[in-house]
Amino acid sequence: MRPENVEGGFGHKNIASSAAPTASLSRDPSTLSSRITLFDARVPVSKSARIAAGAKEFRERWLDEYKSPRFFRLSAFSSAKPSNAISRMYDALNRSQGSILIQLCTGRIGLNVYLYRFHLSPCPFPPLFLVP
């Protein structure tokens, strides 16, 4: 059997409305069908130029990915140098202790927030934030 209206879809008679969405899909390029702009750039001549181009692209991509909802929370912390007592404590920490401390300070591990709910901590912030 041969369909009577090919534009309307196979096996359907006189359906002209399905041709419009199909035509608009073929005209509208998606991100999958668009050209990758990296291939339009000139090819670097030397190995060091390729490394520099890759580092620049990686830096741009990292900055885009770093602008997340956490970015504003992390950038709100004070950049002032801690006191000498705190600096000596940081120097005495090993890697795993430092990692846990950073996660507590940034809120990745919300221990103080959890304890504050049950009135077991005086405030929801780590005590290091209260030291000038």
Buried (B, 14 or more C-beta within 10 A) or exposed (E): EEEEBEEBBEEEEEEEEEBEEEEEEEEEEEEEEEEEEEEEEEEEEEEEEEEEBEEEEEEEEEEEEEEEEEEEEEEEEEEEEBEEEEEEBEEEEEEEEEEBBEEBBEBEBEBBBEBBEEEEBEEBBBEEEEEE
